[in-house]
Structures are given as C-alpha cells and as structure tokens.
Amino acid sequence: MRCVRFRFLQLFLAFTLLLPAVAFARTGQSAPTVGTWDTRASSLNFSYLEGFFSGGHLRFASYFTNFSSTTGRLSSQFGLHYVGYGEGTSAAHGMAGSVTAMYQMPLSGRQPNGLPWVALAPYAGVSPSGIVSGDFAAIALPMHVGVGVPVSPVSWLTLTPWGEVTVGLDMDLDISRQAINALASGTTKPSDAKVTDFVQFNYAMHLASRVGLNAAFHLGKRVDIQLQGLGNWLSRPTSTSAFVFMAGGALVWHWDDVVPAVLPNDGCPMPDAGTDTSAAL
C-alpha cells in the first residue's frame, strides 16, 4: 500500500510540472520569511517593504512574533502579512502567513551585549498566501530554505547579507466574466454551456530565489530599527521575467530579556570563540 501511495505522489508531482503556469500571479511574490536576525531575545516586529518593476508594483506589510530559545541560538518566527501586487491595469490584494525556524551558529566570540561578531544563520520555513483581483484568485504554497551571515562590527549595528531558494505550488482560479455575461444575455444557451467555459483552475510548481541585505541598529536593550533591501525575479514560463528591488524598514521590540547564555563571561569584546557559552539549542 505504501508503494502505491509513493507511486501516486510521483505521478502527481510529474503531472503538475507539465501544467500551465498561473494566469495572474507570478512566482517570486512570497512574503518575507525572516522578521529579525537577532536571536538573543524574543521580540515583536512590524515591517514594510515596497518594490517596483516595469509596469507593476509589489508590497508587503508584516507583523512577526519571534521566540528565542534559552541559549539564544534557535529562533521560531511567526508572521502575518498583507500582500499588494499590481501589473498593468490589474491589481491584487491578499494575505499570507509564515512560519520560520532559524538556528544561529556563532563563528567567533560575542560583543558585550551578546551579539556574535560573525555568525551563520541557516533557516527554513513556509509562507502560504492568497491574493484576489476581480475575477482572479491565486494561492501559493512556497517552502523556503536560506542562510544569512550576521556581522556585528560594533555592539549597536548588525549587517546581514542573506540568500534564499524557494520551491512551491502555485494555484490560480480564473472566472470568465465574458462567458457569464453571454449566458445571462442568452447568447449562450444553458444546454451548450460547460463549467470550463466559466471557471478555469490551473496550477504549477515553481522554483525561485532572492537575496537581500539587512541593517539592524540596536537602540538599547529593547528597541531595534531595521533598514532592509532585497531583490528577486517575478517570472512565468509563458511571459518575460521582471526583476524587482524592494526596500523598507522595520521596528523591533524585544519584549523579553537577553538570555544569559549569550553574554560573555568576562564582557570582553575581543573575538574569542571561547567566550561563546551556549552549546545546545
């Protein structure tokens, strides 16, 4: 029985790759997946990103709740996002949710406030979304895998270049207003009407990537201000691709104290791997 289910899954995935791409949505519209690269303490994040490309725009307004482990290495981040997308004369609005797990691995010692001089921060997550535009409705189910490199040359600043790969399933519902009007006016007889004339449902797998740079200014123990930029491709197999650069900012409030495990024993800011006291999750 397991073998039958596995074969069915293989056939399903192969079949989806041969189907046409979504009619309205472009791949690469995925909501932000990381609210903060600071894993020292749990926090709340409010952010906004705006981007433009030839003939359109893409924007996200996001809220994140971030939970850090007692060692200050593992961060579980939950986001809720508004999605705004426009292309030509069409505009779409929608919502997305995101769940991300990040594990920060210090590559050096830490600043007196617990920030690592240099760290590696791989992460993985999902961000299902849905947008609506008149007679179009698009749903995306993307999965993300990425890595960031937080660098804190001073205790009040962290610069994080990052990159991410996304694979997911796009689904699109297209309602034909013309066919509905033809049926209502009597141009099309009910006996001649087909469901596929009124509603078309297409779906396809997609692979995308994006890169970015985040600058976080640590204003004391509780508040961070972030400036961020990212670039990614919006594409469809049936049309030309569009590169969009997005920029924005975020306000981060640490509602919990910095965990003691990340604080150097002697408070020395010199990069010494021996000052990192956290050894587990």
C-alpha positions, 0 to 999 in steps of 0.5 A: 500500500505504501508503494502505491501511495509513493507511486501516486505522489510521483505521478502527481508531482510529474503531472503538475510540472507539465501544467500551465503556469498561473494566469495572474500571479507570478512566482517570486511574490512570497512574503518575507520569511525572516522578521529579525536576525537577532536571536538573543531575545524574543521580540515583536516586529512590524515591517514594510517593504515596497518594490517596483518593476516595469509596469507593476508594483509589489508590497508587503506589510508584516507583523512577526512574533519571534521566540528565542530559545534559552541559549539564544541560538534557535529562533521560531518566527511567526508572521502575518502579512498583507500582500499588494501586487499590481501589473498593468491595469490589474491589481491584487490584494491578499494575505499570507502567513509564515512560519520560520525556524532559524538556528544561529551558529556563532563563528567567533566570540560575542560583543558585550551585549551578546551579539556574535561578531560573525555568525551563520544563520541557516533557516527554513520555513513556509509562507502560504498566501492568497491574493484576489483581483476581480475575477482572479484568485491565486494561492501559493504554497512556497517552502523556503530554505536560506542562510544569512551571515550576521556581522556585528562590527560594533555592539549597536549595528548588525549587517546581514547579507542573506540568500534564499531558494524557494520551491512551491505550488502555485494555484490560480482560479480564473472566472470568465466574466465574458462567458457569464455575461453571454449566458445571462444575455442568452447568447449562450444557451444553458444546454451548450454551456460547460463549467470550463467555459466559466471557471478555469483552475490551473496550477504549477510548481515553481522554483525561485530565489532572492537575496537581500541585505539587512541593517539592524541598529540596536537602540538599547536593550529593547528597541531595534530599527531595521533598514532592509533591501532585497531583490528577486525575479517575478517570472512565468514560463509563458511571459518575460521575467521582471526583476524587482528591488524592494526596500523598507524598514522595520521596528523591533521590540524585544519584549523579553530579556537577553538570555544569559547564555549569550553574554560573555563571561568576562564582557570582553569584546575581543573575538574569542570563540571561547567566550561563546557559552551556549552549546545546545539549542 
